[in-house]
């Protein structure tokens, strides 16, 4: 509960993990609703799921190449998304070569330092 004379809420950066297999539009609508009034930077984060361990052990070079293609594809999709949103938002994009959970934790720690 806010108290009169208390410190106001300040939203500077809003981290939005993006999974293109899910409802991205709903996530972005909610994020825009928060970010625009506060003039907050919207930080879009994408991180592919790691490959299954058996594939990584049996086909390490193929797995690494496939991972690179996935990361490049995510960069492309995030860039397109950022271009669509750039008219009324300050944006930052991150494509992480880590599991989604680790990528979210790393981005949260990194954003707190800036």
VENQUI-V636602 format. One line per field, one symbol per residue. ss: DSSP state (H for helix, E for strand, L for the rest). A space follows every 10 residues. Layout:
# VENQUI-V636602
ss->???
This chain:
# VENQUI-V636602
ss->LLLLLLLLLL LLEEEEELLL LLLHHHHHHH HHHHHHHHLL EEEEEEELLL LLHHHHHHLH HHHHHHHHHH HHHHHHHHHH HHHHHLLLLE EEEEEELLLH HHHHHHHHHH HHHL
